[in-house]
């Protein structure tokens, strides 16, 4: 679900397009957009504090066979939230799960890993070795 929450609705839909259609569903809730309070800790382990509010969209759907899917995504993308909830419900079906994991979840996870590696490489390029600076005196 984390991979679906961080992927765009367009990316999810593009990967779903060549697959057989997902089963019909009905909305149980939403998509609804609201705010949640984001909490932080100073230094990662200090006392918790309220960092600020963040926009979140949630959705819950039910398939005809009774499986229920839920999703919370950052931002206001109602389509992404509904697709993620629908995939949550569809992934509960043992017959559909392997194909969806292979065709949708794995490519999204790989793309996310590539983005993280690129971001880490850009950050590493700006790293300063203070030990080197200390020996230059």
Secondary structure as UniProt FT lines:
FT   HELIX           2..6
FT   HELIX           9..17
FT   STRAND          25..41
FT   HELIX           42..44
FT   STRAND          48..63
FT   TURN            64..65
FT   STRAND          68..74
FT   HELIX           78..90
FT   TURN            91..92
FT   HELIX           94..100
FT   HELIX           101..105
FT   HELIX           106..124
FT   TURN            125..126
FT   HELIX           130..135
//
